[in-house]
């Protein structure tokens, strides 16, 4: 027997902020890339490259929400395409690793012979880029706490915001002192700043994909609460995993005394799952006289 509440579609409300942020970032990414080649600044080019991954990440986040929202009725996809959100988040993390690695490698090479930099245009472009990132940060901040997919896009914007600050500082140092090593050093710093955030996002996405129990959930407490229900004498085959952001799923077998009405057991168990923030539950209520459940191979 299954307790099936409505499937949450929190992604819908994140669609518009993502679309606006994507438009802003994608447009200015082109401007920053052109300016990076013109000024010869690695810090500016690294920030442009990061903005490119921002744009791609935001685009994938948008596509994942649309796909998850429209493909839930396909007969071959019993859970729709909700996992596409997690795949997009993992892809974002991979992109972040790639950008960080490239920037760090390029910075090391430039330390031997730093090129001439045009600090004035570099500073102007970086300041405008900072403002663009501040707008995108404001748009995505709320949704980052509700969706792993949006969190991936948000982390990229945050890292790029910090990168813009680094470019501004590097431009000011070069303009006031002429010390051109500031450009590759700050470029490398931006790359190093990206790495731990990319790892954090990848770790979260991988935990979902391998169906690890949610970190916030106390499985022992959940089993105890289910086992404490009237007439329930045993709880087994309890599995909990995350399907997508804001949607934890559980399956469990509840053994009751023979002749017990299963309806109140199902209602009470559903409330226990809700108390533990589990959105979808599949509950099997079986009498204590039933045999063979444990003999199923899996």
C-alpha positions, 0 to 999 in steps of 0.5 A: 500500500502506498502513501502518495502525497503530491509530488513537489515541483519547487523548481517552477518558482525558480524558473524566472530568477534563473532565466533573468540571471542566465540572460545577464551572465551570458550577455556580459560573459561575451563582453568580458571575454573580448575585454580579457583578450584586449587587455591581456589580463588572465584574471579577466579571462579567467573570470570570463571563463567562469562566467561562461560556465555560469551561463552554461550551468544556468542554462542546464539548470533551466533545462533540468527544471523544464524537463522535470516539469514536463516529463513526469507522465512518460510511462517508462519514467515512473519518477519522471525526470526529477533526477535531471536536476541532480545531473545538471548540478553534477555537470556544473561541478565538473565544469567548475573543476575544469575552469579552476584547473585551466586557470591555475595552470595558465597562471603558473605559466604566466609567472615566468613571463607576465604579459603587458596588461591594460589595467584601466579597461580591465578595471572598468570591465571588472566593476561592471561584471561585479554589478552583474554578479551581484544582481544574479546573486540576489536573484538566486540566493533564496532558491539556493536553499531549496534546490540543489540545482539552483544551489549549483548555479548560485555557487558559480555566481558567488565564486564569480562574484569573488572573482570579479573582486579579485580582478578589481584588486589586481587591476588597481595594483597594476595601475598604481604600482605597475606590478604585473605579477598581480594578474596571474596571482589573482587569476590563480587565487580565483581558481583555488577559490572555486575548487572547494565549492566545486567539491562540495557541490559534486559531493552533494550530487553524488550522494543523491545519485548513489541513493545515500540516506539524506544527511539530515535524517536520523534513520534510527529515530525514524525506525523507532517512531514507526515501530512505536505506532500502535499494533506495529510489532516490527519494522524492516526493509526501511530505505530512504533516499533523495530523489531530487531537491526537496523530495526525500523518498522512503520504502518500509515494511510494517508488521502488525498483529494478524487481523489489524485494520491497516488503514489507521496504520497507514495514516499514522505512518504517513504522518511519521514520514511527514514529521521526518520531512519525507515527501513520498512513502511506499508502505507495506503493511503485513500481518505477523502470520505472513511468511516469505517476505524476508526470502525475496532476494532483494 
